[in-house]
Amino acid sequence: MTGYRQLARNRDFTILWVGETISELGSTMALFVFPLLGYRLTHSTLDAAFLATADMLGMAVMTLPAGVLADRYDRKRLMVCSSAAGAALYASLVVAGVLGSLTMPHLFLVALGSGVAAGIFQPAQMAAIRTVVATEDLPTAFSQNQARMHVASLLGGPLGGVLYVVRVWVPFAVDAASFLVSCLTVSRIRTDLRPHPREGAPTRPLQQVKEGFRFVGKQPFFRTLLVFSGTSNLLVNACFIVVSLRLIRDHYAPAQIGLVSTFAGLGGILGALAAPYVIERLRTGTLTVAVAWMCVLPLVPLIWWATPLGACVSVFFLLVLNPAGNAGIGSYRAAVTPDELQGRVGSAMMFVSMGVMPFAPILGGFALARLGGSGAVALLVAGSALGALVPTLSRSIRSVPRPADWPRLDRSVAGPAPIEQTPDETARRSEPTCA
């Protein structure tokens, strides 16, 4: 692994990363504003929450078809068209805002449409990274993506709030401009991002989706990780829903509650900076198991320590190692997956990881109502511990070697013995995620 400095000399990756960092920040700002504006228009927390989930819904619906598109068509063209669509959608909100005609249906359609555009963009981007970055540089590249997302998470909310005070439509104008930057940077990539030609007659889209899941299902590493990632994402996020509701119920100041996101961003950024060094020195299997338990142990004090400080400490330690796990598993997946399956395998893993997210608030709210704060957290932590046993007891996980040994693996099999994956590329959310 060559590290950040040498990867910076990779022109195509650098311009892609810079453009998407700007775009990610713009999108985080806009997504922060959606529920605020929704509540302002309707005075309904339900409507505001519904608006906040529209983007996630669009991404979830589009993830699997987007994997097929990424393996059939020019990935650069897909990314440019997705970014252009995002710019147009948010520009329409700017026009409506200037004219004083913002409405809930308009906001919902834009949020849903931007989620669809992001759903198309992400599999194409993951496949593009595998094309423009050498295998030995993949851990560093995926670590930089982790840093990008956590920087956006740290800065997006405060910046979005400041711009929202200036004019409600200003964050949307900034996001539209950030999508145009993405169009410009992606269009300047010189590497040919067209997928390798498929052998034989073209298959139907549904059959191509099945091919991605079939590849995942045949590999013990991916199959085990799929079970763990879905379980962990559901339970960890449900746990933090319980914690957030307890803080609100106990009348802590919003500024104190907001510090939880700040500490999450700080932990994620520090973890992303250290990720290449951690990935290089630990076996990927060992790192995966360590991350699994770091998604459990920091939650234990929350059973008794239900304060903003407790939540800040917990989320900080939970996310310190998570970027290394995300980057390590994501880069390993890219390294061992055939080029013609990059989009579909990535989208299959994303679909399972994202698909459970909408159920986390429901589970957390139900557990809190039935068991109370301490009981709900204890139950969810216990479930997370059982989930962590899945990779711990799996030889297919534990036996994955360090990145230096990946080139010797057969790219037709995902491991040395018969995953934003942890939530990495999928993370356009501020919620803590693991595995």
C-alpha positions in Angstrom: 0.0 0.0 0.0 1.5 3.3 -1.1 -0.4 5.7 1.3 -2.1 9.0 0.8 0.8 10.8 -0.8 1.4 8.4 -3.6 -2.3 8.0 -4.3 -2.5 11.7 -4.7 -0.4 11.3 -7.8 -3.2 9.3 -9.3 -4.8 12.0 -11.4 -8.1 10.3 -12.2 -8.8 9.2 -8.6 -7.8 12.6 -7.2 -10.2 14.6 -9.4 -13.0 12.1 -8.8 -12.4 12.3 -5.0 -12.2 16.1 -4.9 -15.4 16.5 -7.0 -17.3 14.0 -4.9 -16.1 15.5 -1.6 -17.7 18.8 -2.7 -20.8 17.1 -3.9 -21.1 15.0 -0.7 -20.9 18.2 1.4 -23.6 19.9 -0.6 -25.9 16.9 -0.4 -25.4 16.6 3.3 -26.4 20.3 3.8 -29.5 19.9 1.6 -30.6 16.7 3.4 -30.2 18.4 6.7 -32.5 21.2 5.5 -35.3 19.0 4.2 -37.0 18.1 7.5 -36.6 21.7 8.8 -38.3 23.1 5.8 -40.9 20.3 5.8 -41.9 21.2 9.4 -41.9 24.9 8.6 -44.4 24.3 5.8 -46.7 21.9 7.5 -46.0 22.1 11.3 -46.1 18.3 11.3 -43.2 16.2 12.6 -44.6 13.2 10.7 -44.5 15.1 7.4 -41.0 16.3 8.2 -39.8 12.7 9.0 -41.5 11.4 5.8 -39.6 14.0 3.8 -36.3 13.0 5.5 -36.7 9.4 4.4 -37.5 10.2 0.7 -33.9 10.3 -0.3 -33.1 7.0 1.4 -36.1 5.5 -0.3 -35.0 6.6 -3.7 -31.5 5.1 -3.1 -32.9 1.8 -1.9 -35.2 1.4 -4.8 -32.5 2.2 -7.4 -29.6 0.3 -5.9 -30.1 -3.0 -7.6 -31.1 -1.7 -11.1 -28.1 0.7 -10.8 -25.7 -2.3 -10.4 -26.9 -3.7 -13.7 -26.4 -0.3 -15.4 -22.9 0.0 -14.0 -22.0 -3.4 -15.5 -23.5 -2.7 -18.9 -22.9 0.9 -19.7 -20.1 3.5 -19.6 -19.7 4.3 -15.9 -18.4 7.8 -16.5 -21.5 8.6 -18.5 -23.7 7.2 -15.7 -22.0 9.4 -13.1 -22.2 12.5 -15.2 -25.9 12.0 -16.0 -26.7 11.3 -12.3 -24.9 14.5 -11.2 -26.6 16.5 -13.9 -29.9 15.2 -12.8 -29.1 16.2 -9.2 -28.2 19.7 -10.3 -31.4 20.1 -12.2 -33.5 18.8 -9.4 -32.1 21.2 -6.8 -32.1 24.1 -9.2 -35.8 23.6 -9.5 -36.1 24.1 -5.7 -34.0 27.3 -6.0 -36.4 28.7 -8.5 -39.4 27.8 -6.4 -37.7 29.3 -3.3 -37.0 32.6 -5.1 -40.6 32.7 -6.3 -41.9 31.8 -2.9 -43.7 28.7 -4.1 -42.0 25.8 -2.3 -44.5 23.0 -1.6 -44.3 19.6 0.1 -45.0 17.6 -3.1 -42.1 19.4 -4.8 -39.7 18.8 -1.9 -40.7 15.1 -1.8 -40.2 14.6 -5.5 -36.8 16.3 -5.4 -35.6 14.3 -2.4 -36.8 11.1 -4.0 -35.3 12.0 -7.3 -31.9 12.9 -5.8 -31.9 9.6 -4.0 -32.5 7.8 -7.3 -29.7 9.8 -8.9 -27.4 8.9 -5.9 -28.4 5.2 -6.2 -27.3 5.2 -9.9 -24.1 7.1 -9.1 -22.8 4.9 -6.2 -22.4 1.5 -7.9 -20.8 3.2 -10.9 -18.4 5.1 -8.7 -17.4 2.0 -6.8 -16.7 0.2 -10.1 -14.8 3.2 -11.4 -12.5 3.2 -8.3 -11.6 -0.4 -9.0 -10.7 0.6 -12.6 -8.6 3.8 -11.9 -6.8 2.5 -8.7 -4.3 -0.3 -8.6 -5.1 -3.2 -6.2 -2.3 -2.3 -3.7 -3.8 1.3 -3.5 -7.4 0.2 -2.9 -7.3 0.3 0.9 -6.1 3.9 0.8 -8.6 4.9 -1.8 -11.5 3.5 0.2 -10.1 5.1 3.3 -10.2 8.5 1.6 -13.8 7.9 0.7 -14.5 7.2 4.4 -12.8 10.5 5.3 -14.9 12.3 2.7 -18.2 11.1 4.2 -17.3 11.8 7.8 -16.1 15.4 6.9 -19.4 15.9 5.2 -21.2 14.5 8.2 -19.3 16.8 10.5 -19.7 20.0 8.5 -22.9 19.5 6.5 -25.4 20.1 9.3 -23.9 23.3 10.7 -23.3 24.8 7.3 -26.8 23.8 6.1 -28.3 25.5 9.2 -26.3 28.7 8.7 -27.3 28.9 5.0 -30.9 28.0 5.8 -31.1 31.1 8.1 -29.9 33.3 5.2 -32.6 32.0 2.8 -34.3 28.7 2.9 -33.3 28.0 -0.7 -29.6 28.8 -0.4 -28.5 25.3 0.7 -30.3 23.9 -2.4 -28.4 26.4 -4.6 -25.1 25.3 -3.0 -26.0 21.6 -3.6 -27.0 22.3 -7.2 -23.6 23.9 -7.7 -21.8 21.0 -6.0 -23.5 18.6 -8.5 -22.2 20.7 -11.4 -18.7 20.4 -9.9 -19.2 16.7 -9.9 -20.2 16.7 -13.5 -17.1 18.7 -14.4 -14.6 16.5 -12.4 -16.1 13.2 -13.6 -16.0 14.3 -17.2 -12.3 15.0 -17.0 -11.4 11.4 -16.1 -9.2 10.0 -18.8 -9.4 6.3 -17.9 -11.8 4.2 -20.0 -14.6 3.4 -17.5 -16.6 1.2 -19.8 -17.1 -2.3 -18.4 -15.5 -5.3 -20.1 -17.7 -6.7 -22.9 -20.0 -9.5 -21.7 -19.5 -12.9 -23.2 -22.5 -14.6 -24.9 -25.9 -13.1 -25.5 -27.1 -10.3 -23.3 -29.3 -11.5 -20.4 -32.4 -9.8 -19.0 -31.9 -7.2 -16.3 -33.5 -9.4 -13.6 -31.2 -12.3 -14.5 -28.2 -9.9 -14.3 -29.3 -8.8 -10.8 -29.5 -12.5 -9.9 -26.0 -13.0 -11.1 -24.7 -10.4 -8.6 -26.6 -12.1 -5.7 -25.5 -15.5 -7.0 -21.8 -14.5 -6.8 -22.3 -13.2 -3.3 -24.2 -16.3 -2.3 -21.5 -18.6 -3.5 -18.7 -17.0 -1.6 -18.6 -17.8 2.2 -16.9 -14.5 3.0 -19.6 -12.3 1.3 -22.4 -14.5 2.4 -21.4 -14.4 6.1 -20.7 -10.6 5.9 -24.2 -10.1 4.4 -25.9 -11.6 7.4 -23.7 -9.6 9.8 -24.0 -6.2 8.1 -27.8 -6.3 7.9 -28.2 -7.4 11.6 -25.6 -4.9 12.9 -27.0 -2.0 11.0 -30.5 -2.6 12.2 -29.6 -3.1 15.9 -26.9 -0.4 16.3 -29.0 2.2 14.6 -32.1 1.2 16.7 -29.9 1.5 19.8 -29.0 5.1 19.0 -32.6 5.9 18.1 -33.4 4.8 21.7 -30.6 6.9 23.1 -31.7 10.0 21.1 -35.3 9.7 22.2 -34.2 9.3 25.8 -32.1 12.5 25.6 -35.1 14.4 24.1 -37.4 13.0 26.7 -35.1 14.0 29.5 -35.1 17.6 28.2 -31.4 17.9 27.4 -30.6 21.1 25.4 -30.6 20.6 21.6 -27.0 21.9 21.5 -25.9 19.1 23.9 -27.7 16.5 21.8 -26.1 17.9 18.6 -22.7 17.2 20.1 -23.3 13.5 19.5 -23.1 14.1 15.7 -20.0 16.2 16.2 -18.2 13.4 18.1 -19.4 10.9 15.5 -17.7 13.0 12.8 -14.5 13.4 14.8 -14.2 9.7 15.5 -14.9 8.9 11.9 -12.4 11.4 10.5 -9.6 10.2 12.9 -10.4 6.6 12.0 -10.4 7.3 8.3 -6.9 9.0 8.6 -5.5 6.0 10.4 -7.3 3.4 8.3 -4.6 2.7 5.6 -2.1 2.0 8.3 -4.5 -0.3 10.3 -5.5 -2.1 7.1 -1.9 -2.7 6.1 -0.8 -4.1 9.4 -3.8 -6.3 10.3 -5.2 -9.3 8.5 -8.5 -8.2 6.9 -10.3 -11.0 8.6 -8.9 -10.0 12.0 -9.9 -6.4 11.3 -13.4 -7.4 10.4 -13.9 -9.3 13.7 -12.4 -6.4 15.7 -14.8 -4.0 14.0 -17.7 -6.3 14.8 -17.0 -6.1 18.5 -16.3 -2.4 18.4 -19.9 -2.1 17.2 -21.0 -3.7 20.5 -18.6 -2.8 23.4 -19.0 1.0 23.2 -22.8 0.6 23.5 -22.7 -1.2 26.8 -22.3 1.9 29.0 -25.4 3.4 27.4 -27.5 1.0 29.4 -26.7 3.1 32.5 -25.0 6.2 31.1 -28.0 7.9 29.3 -26.5 11.4 29.0 -25.2 13.5 26.1 -21.6 12.8 27.3 -22.2 9.1 27.4 -23.6 9.1 23.9 -20.7 11.2 22.7 -18.1 8.9 24.1 -19.9 5.8 22.8 -20.3 7.0 19.2 -16.7 8.3 19.1 -15.2 4.9 20.0 -17.8 3.1 17.9 -16.7 5.0 14.8 -12.9 5.2 15.4 -12.3 1.7 13.9 -15.3 1.5 11.6 -13.7 3.4 8.7 -10.8 0.9 8.6 -13.3 -1.9 8.5 -15.3 -0.3 5.8 -12.3 0.5 3.7 -10.6 -2.9 4.2 -13.7 -4.9 3.4 -14.8 -2.6 0.5 -11.3 -2.7 -1.1 -11.1 -6.5 -0.6 -14.5 -6.9 -2.3 -13.3 -4.7 -5.2 -10.0 -6.6 -5.5 -11.6 -10.1 -5.7 -14.7 -9.4 -7.7 -14.5 -9.8 -11.5 -14.8 -6.5 -13.4 -18.0 -7.5 -15.1 -19.7 -8.0 -11.7 -18.3 -5.0 -9.9 -21.5 -2.9 -10.1 -23.9 -5.7 -9.3 -22.0 -7.2 -6.4 -21.5 -3.7 -4.8 -25.2 -2.9 -5.3 -26.3 -6.3 -3.8 -24.2 -5.6 -0.7 -25.5 -2.0 -0.5 -29.1 -3.1 -0.9 -29.0 -5.5 2.1 -27.1 -3.0 4.2 -29.5 -0.1 3.4 -32.6 -2.2 3.3 -32.8 -2.6 7.0 -32.2 1.1 7.8 -35.9 2.3 7.7 -36.8 -0.4 10.2 -34.3 0.9 12.8 -36.5 3.8 14.1 -39.5 1.4 14.3 -37.6 -1.2 16.3 -36.0 1.4 18.6 -39.3 3.1 19.3 -41.1 -0.2 20.0 -38.4 -1.4 22.3 -38.3 1.9 24.2 -42.1 1.9 24.6 -42.2 -1.7 25.9 -39.0 -2.1 27.9 -38.0 1.4 28.9 -34.7 3.1 28.2 -32.2 0.8 30.0 -34.1 -2.4 29.0 -34.3 -1.4 25.3 -30.6 -0.6 25.1 -29.7 -3.8 26.9 -31.8 -5.9 24.6 -30.3 -4.3 21.5 -26.8 -4.5 22.8 -27.3 -8.2 23.5 -28.6 -8.7 19.9 -25.6 -6.9 18.6 -23.3 -9.2 20.5 -25.0 -12.2 19.0 -24.5 -10.6 15.6 -20.8 -10.1 16.3 -20.4 -13.8 16.9 -21.3 -14.4 13.2 -18.0 -13.1 11.8 -16.1 -14.2 14.9 -17.0 -17.8 14.5 -16.6 -17.8 10.7 -13.4 -19.2 9.3 -14.2 -17.6 5.9 -14.0 -14.2 7.6 -11.0 -14.9 9.9 -8.8 -16.4 7.2 -8.8 -13.4 4.9 -5.1 -12.2 4.7 -3.6 -8.7 4.7 -3.8 -6.6 1.5 -0.2 -7.6 0.5 -1.5 -11.1 0.0 -4.6 -10.2 -2.0 -2.9 -10.3 -5.5 -2.3 -14.0 -5.0 -6.0 -14.7 -4.6 -8.1 -15.9 -7.5 -10.5 -13.1 -8.4 -13.1 -15.7 -9.1 -13.4 -16.5 -5.4 -13.9 -14.1 -2.5 -11.4 -15.5 0.0 -8.6 -18.0 0.5 -10.9 -20.7 1.8 -14.2 -22.3 0.9 -19.3 -6.3 2.1 -21.3 1.4 3.0 -19.8 -4.5 3.2 -19.8 -2.5 6.3 -21.7 0.7 5.8 -19.2 2.7 3.8 -20.3 3.9 0.4 -23.9 3.8 1.4 -23.5 6.3 4.2 -25.2 9.4 3.2 -26.7 9.3 6.6 -25.7 10.9 10.0 -26.8 7.8 12.0 -24.0 5.6 13.5 -23.6 2.5 11.4 -21.6 -0.6 11.8 -20.8 -3.6 9.8 
